[in-house]
Amino acid sequence: MLTPSRRAAREKLVLDHFHDEVAQDWDRTLSTFPHPHYELIPMLLVHDGDSDVREYYHDTRVAFPDQDHEIIALRHSDDAVVVEFWLMGTHLGPLGKMPATGSTHRTRMTAFFIFDEDDRLVCERVYFDRLSLVTQLLRGIDLKRPRNWLTFGRAVAGMLAMSGNVPDPRITETTPQTFPDYTYERHRPV
């Protein structure tokens, strides 16, 4: 059962995690996990372990050095803290194969901070609309200026190249839940 003290401790850990990410204090951020593990659902990517997560932090801060957030809501479940937030930043460096566009974005996201039975953070699972992010980054390029056409083309080509990545099976190979006291039939089109 999630007691008020356990709930408060989890919430503090999650808020500290957010704060330390914005401050780019990677040691403190990583200390919130016994084993750092991120799942980026829209990208079908997993970053697992200290060095892999540090590389993820580095790459995203090269792309968005001013990355920040606004928390909309925190919700608690038996095994997670769910955070709805706006992620914001200016695209000043490469994002994977996509070159910098100079555009800003404000993307609504949800992160599930998953805890084990001993209240250790074991995963941050992030959901967002990838198309919304990409659209904002591309929309900021002034196409009325011919000198920006090459940047736009490279950005689109970079995003298309990244969309061909092989999905991480830790995200795609899931086990369906069973509910013993519930039966249903799948509805099929007639």
Wavefront OBJ file of the C-alpha trace (Angstrom):
o trace
v 0.000 0.000 0.000
v 1.259 3.459 -0.854
v 1.449 5.383 2.433
v 1.620 9.192 2.605
v 5.304 9.033 3.632
v 6.212 6.711 0.729
v 4.277 8.931 -1.646
v 6.091 12.050 -0.364
v 9.502 10.353 -0.657
v 8.804 9.246 -4.235
v 7.548 12.702 -5.184
v 10.658 14.361 -3.721
v 12.912 11.956 -5.631
v 11.109 12.706 -8.909
v 11.182 16.479 -8.362
v 14.883 16.320 -7.450
v 15.459 14.283 -10.626
v 13.759 16.966 -12.759
v 15.678 19.767 -11.019
v 19.041 18.048 -11.414
v 18.390 17.360 -15.118
v 17.749 21.055 -15.783
v 20.858 21.968 -13.758
v 22.748 19.363 -15.838
v 24.098 17.796 -12.660
v 24.359 14.299 -14.071
v 25.878 12.700 -10.979
v 22.956 13.823 -8.832
v 20.410 12.929 -11.514
v 21.833 9.436 -11.924
v 21.952 8.952 -8.155
v 18.137 8.782 -8.190
v 18.449 5.315 -9.813
v 20.249 2.234 -8.510
v 20.680 1.424 -12.242
v 19.825 4.226 -14.734
v 17.251 3.136 -17.302
v 15.262 5.288 -19.749
v 12.697 4.124 -22.271
v 11.797 6.642 -24.988
v 8.630 5.119 -26.383
v 8.146 7.350 -29.474
v 11.713 6.655 -30.583
v 11.529 2.938 -29.609
v 14.858 3.463 -27.818
v 16.215 2.299 -24.482
v 19.155 3.919 -22.689
v 20.418 1.518 -20.053
v 23.265 1.897 -17.582
v 25.317 4.831 -16.376
v 27.441 5.440 -19.485
v 24.549 4.993 -21.943
v 22.316 7.412 -20.001
v 25.156 9.953 -19.646
v 25.633 9.811 -23.429
v 21.871 10.404 -23.861
v 22.073 13.419 -21.517
v 25.100 14.770 -23.386
v 23.537 14.357 -26.829
v 20.224 15.968 -25.873
v 21.980 18.942 -24.212
v 24.172 19.452 -27.272
v 20.930 19.581 -29.282
v 19.038 21.675 -26.695
v 21.524 23.401 -24.336
v 18.730 25.446 -22.722
v 16.402 22.492 -22.170
v 13.854 23.148 -19.444
v 10.411 21.970 -18.381
v 7.138 23.060 -16.801
v 5.404 20.432 -14.709
v 1.647 20.295 -15.339
v 0.673 17.523 -12.906
v 2.012 14.704 -10.744
v -0.031 11.565 -10.180
v 0.715 8.550 -8.029
v -0.012 4.871 -8.549
v 1.040 1.828 -6.558
v 4.274 1.471 -8.532
v 4.827 4.835 -10.248
v 4.775 8.594 -10.209
v 3.311 9.889 -13.473
v 4.404 13.373 -14.498
v 2.765 15.449 -17.208
v 5.010 18.293 -18.324
v 6.045 20.626 -21.107
v 9.590 20.098 -22.385
v 11.100 23.183 -23.995
v 14.337 24.126 -25.665
v 16.125 25.726 -28.599
v 17.550 23.390 -31.240
v 21.156 24.631 -31.425
v 23.020 21.377 -32.108
v 22.470 18.098 -33.948
v 19.675 15.852 -32.717
v 20.801 12.442 -33.900
v 21.127 12.831 -37.666
v 19.038 16.022 -37.724
v 21.165 19.191 -37.934
v 20.363 22.200 -35.747
v 17.456 24.290 -36.995
v 17.641 27.137 -34.459
v 13.951 26.546 -33.730
v 12.340 26.407 -30.321
v 9.916 23.733 -29.213
v 7.396 23.281 -26.417
v 6.317 19.646 -26.400
v 3.819 18.078 -24.022
v 5.122 14.863 -22.490
v 4.302 12.230 -19.918
v 6.940 10.370 -17.930
v 6.283 7.284 -15.842
v 8.804 6.991 -13.013
v 8.530 3.285 -12.178
v 9.477 2.058 -8.690
v 10.203 -1.461 -7.472
v 8.774 -3.013 -4.274
v 11.598 -1.390 -2.255
v 10.783 2.100 -3.621
v 13.851 2.235 -5.837
v 13.460 4.059 -9.143
v 14.000 1.429 -11.831
v 12.829 3.172 -15.003
v 11.823 6.496 -16.490
v 9.471 5.749 -19.387
v 8.721 8.794 -21.548
v 5.840 9.286 -23.983
v 5.357 12.217 -26.359
v 4.163 12.996 -29.865
v 7.293 12.824 -31.973
v 5.593 14.505 -34.929
v 4.689 17.519 -32.782
v 8.334 17.954 -31.810
v 9.654 17.547 -35.360
v 6.996 19.883 -36.776
v 8.003 22.605 -34.330
v 11.681 22.192 -35.165
v 11.018 22.347 -38.917
v 8.420 25.126 -38.687
v 11.020 27.484 -37.250
v 13.053 27.418 -40.474
v 12.217 30.443 -42.627
v 11.688 28.900 -46.064
v 11.213 32.327 -47.672
v 15.001 32.602 -47.522
v 16.673 30.309 -50.065
v 19.757 29.977 -47.830
v 17.565 27.965 -45.385
v 16.408 25.412 -47.954
v 19.505 23.248 -47.511
v 19.075 23.228 -43.719
v 15.431 22.225 -44.150
v 16.338 19.421 -46.569
v 19.085 18.111 -44.285
v 16.740 18.232 -41.286
v 14.055 16.242 -43.109
v 16.627 13.756 -44.411
v 18.068 13.378 -40.909
v 14.664 12.677 -39.380
v 13.853 10.149 -42.095
v 17.205 8.413 -41.539
v 16.513 8.136 -37.802
v 13.049 6.696 -38.402
v 14.647 3.581 -39.874
v 16.306 2.553 -36.592
v 15.596 -0.974 -35.374
v 13.146 -0.827 -32.434
v 14.520 -1.967 -29.091
v 12.852 -5.308 -28.255
v 12.604 -4.274 -24.586
v 9.923 -1.864 -25.760
v 8.255 -3.874 -28.503
v 8.197 -7.362 -27.003
v 5.663 -7.045 -24.214
v 3.546 -9.592 -22.396
v -0.208 -8.950 -22.404
v -1.824 -8.652 -19.000
v -4.415 -11.173 -17.942
v -7.268 -10.313 -15.652
v -8.638 -13.472 -14.003
v -12.017 -12.044 -13.027
v -12.667 -10.477 -16.404
v -13.488 -12.027 -19.751
v -14.106 -10.290 -23.013
v -14.316 -11.054 -26.664
v -12.482 -9.057 -29.224
v -14.875 -7.333 -31.548
v -14.193 -7.971 -35.149
v -15.592 -6.009 -38.035
v -18.571 -7.685 -39.600
l 1 2 3 4 5 6 7 8 9 10 11 12 13 14 15 16 17 18 19 20 21 22 23 24 25 26 27 28 29 30 31 32 33 34 35 36 37 38 39 40 41 42 43 44 45 46 47 48 49 50 51 52 53 54 55 56 57 58 59 60 61 62 63 64 65 66 67 68 69 70 71 72 73 74 75 76 77 78 79 80 81 82 83 84 85 86 87 88 89 90 91 92 93 94 95 96 97 98 99 100 101 102 103 104 105 106 107 108 109 110 111 112 113 114 115 116 117 118 119 120 121 122 123 124 125 126 127 128 129 130 131 132 133 134 135 136 137 138 139 140 141 142 143 144 145 146 147 148 149 150 151 152 153 154 155 156 157 158 159 160 161 162 163 164 165 166 167 168 169 170 171 172 173 174 175 176 177 178 179 180 181 182 183 184 185 186 187 188 189 190
